[in-house]
Amino acid sequence: MESTQFSLITLNDFKWLNEPSNWNLCDNELKVSTDNKTDFWQETWYKFHFNTGHLFGIDVKDDFCLEACIEAEFSKLYDQAGLMIYLDEKHWLKCGIEYNDGQPMISSVLTNEVSDWATGVFSGNPRKFWLRLIKTDNVVCVKYSHDKESWSLLRLCPFPRSDAYFVGLMCCTPQRDGLKVKFSDVSVRLPCQDILHGV
């Protein structure tokens, strides 16, 4: 999908990487119930090599800003949902809420052959939050919000250049099934000039 078509994108244009057993798309809202042992992770510390997480995405050729509202009841270790940019199983970034240390945390994982992981305390209601994933040139910027008005920076990082990027809505549950996630208010648009401070 090229930038001239961004305004025409709906969730009907998206497709699955690792389609879950139970999902529903209606009125441009996606509802998912996760399968067991689903995750994206490569090597670091745990020695796991998972590429089984659910990703509902679209191929994008140009710079973009993907935004969505995510709702879920995170309660089990490593329950997670958010946004993702994906090239292949060894090159991707995922971001969102992930349950860890006994609470839902704001989280991001960048994988370049192997995975890193960074988390922080989420000050808002983790059951409903907004994310922006912005790609411009060879840089990815991630922001999050609890009210869609005030946005905080989660991550700024380099990302490999590619002719196209598979980007979309991600959810995983490595240790159980049945996390119910709702994705709504999904949009794809051109990024603003100042990705750190602009709206």
PENOR-V983219 format. One record per pair of residues at least 4 apart in sequence whose ideal C-beta (glycine too) atoms are under 8 Angstrom apart, sorted by the first residue. I is the first residue (numbers start at 1). J is the second residue. Records with the same first field share a line. If there is no record, write none. Layout:
BEGIN
I=J, J
END
This chain:
BEGIN
1=5, 6, 9, 13, 58, 59, 60, 61, 188
2=61, 62
3=61, 62, 63, 64, 190
5=9
6=64, 188, 189, 190
7=189
9=13, 58, 187, 188
10=28
11=25, 28, 29, 30, 56, 183, 186
12=25, 28
13=58
14=30, 56, 57, 58, 168, 169
15=56, 57, 58
16=20, 54, 55, 56
17=54, 55, 56, 57, 86, 166
18=38, 51, 52, 53, 54, 55
19=23, 54
20=32, 33, 34, 35, 38, 54
21=33, 35
22=32, 33
23=30, 31, 32, 33, 56
24=30, 31
25=29, 30, 31
26=31
28=184, 186
29=182, 183, 184
30=56, 169, 182, 183, 184, 186
31=180, 181, 182, 183
32=54, 56, 171, 180, 181, 183
33=177, 178, 179, 180, 181
34=38, 54, 171, 172, 173, 177, 178, 179, 181
35=54, 173, 177
36=173, 175, 176, 177
37=50, 52, 174, 175
38=50, 52, 53, 54, 171, 172, 173, 174
39=48, 50, 52, 53, 78, 172, 173, 174
40=50, 51, 52, 53, 55, 84, 92, 94, 109, 111, 170, 172
41=46, 48, 49, 50, 109, 111, 115
42=48, 49, 50, 89, 90, 111, 113, 114, 115
43=47, 48, 49, 113, 114, 115
44=114, 115, 116, 117
50=174
51=89
52=172
53=94, 170, 171, 172
54=170, 171, 172
55=84, 86, 166, 168, 169, 170
56=168, 169, 170, 183
57=84, 86, 166, 167, 168, 169
58=166, 167, 168, 188
59=164, 165, 166
60=64, 135, 164, 165, 166, 167, 188
61=163, 164, 165
62=190
63=135, 136, 137, 190, 191
64=134, 135, 165, 167, 188, 189, 190, 191
65=132, 133, 134, 188, 189, 190, 191, 192
66=83, 132, 133, 134, 167, 168, 186, 187, 188
67=130, 131, 132, 133, 185, 186, 187, 188, 189
68=83, 130, 131, 169, 183, 184, 185, 186, 187
69=128, 129, 130, 148, 183, 184, 185, 186
70=81, 82, 96, 97, 128, 129, 130, 131, 169, 181, 182, 183
71=127, 128, 181, 182, 183, 184
72=79, 81, 97, 127, 171, 179, 180, 181, 182
73=127, 179, 180
74=79, 80, 81, 97, 98, 99, 104, 126, 127, 179
75=79, 99
76=99, 173, 175, 176, 179
77=99, 100, 174, 175
78=98, 99, 100, 172, 173, 174, 175
79=98, 99, 104, 173, 176, 179
80=94, 96, 97, 98, 99, 107, 170, 171, 172, 173
81=96, 97, 169, 170, 171, 172, 179, 181, 183
82=94, 95, 96, 97, 107, 131, 169, 170, 171
83=94, 95, 96, 131, 133, 142, 167, 168, 169, 170
84=92, 93, 94, 95, 133, 167, 168, 169, 170
85=92, 93, 133, 135, 140, 159, 165, 166, 167
86=91, 92, 165, 166, 167
87=91, 92, 160, 162, 165, 166
88=92
90=111, 112, 113
91=111, 112, 113, 160
92=110, 111
93=108, 109, 110, 111, 133, 140, 142, 155, 157, 159
94=108, 109, 170
95=107, 108, 109, 131, 133, 142, 144, 154, 155
96=106, 107, 131, 170
97=104, 105, 106, 107, 122, 126, 129
98=104, 105, 107, 119
99=103, 104, 105
100=105, 107, 119
101=105, 119
103=121, 126
104=122, 126, 127
105=119, 120, 121, 122
106=119, 120, 121, 122, 126, 144, 154
107=117, 118, 119, 120
108=117, 118, 142, 154, 155
109=115, 116, 117, 118
110=115, 116, 155, 157, 159
111=115, 116
112=160
118=155
120=154
122=126, 129, 144, 146
123=146
124=129, 145, 146, 147
125=129, 146
128=146
129=144, 145, 146
130=144, 145, 146, 147, 148, 185
131=142, 143, 144, 145
132=141, 142, 143, 144, 145, 151
133=140, 141, 142, 167
134=140, 141, 142, 143, 191, 195
135=139, 140, 141, 159, 165, 167, 191
136=141, 191, 195
137=161
138=158, 159, 160, 161
139=156, 157, 158, 159, 195
140=155, 156, 157, 158, 159
141=153, 155, 156, 195, 196
142=153, 154, 155, 156
143=151, 152, 153, 154
144=151, 152, 154
145=149, 150, 151, 152
146=150
148=185
151=199
153=196
156=196
167=188
169=183, 186
171=179, 181
173=177, 178, 179
191=195
192=198, 199
193=198
194=198
END
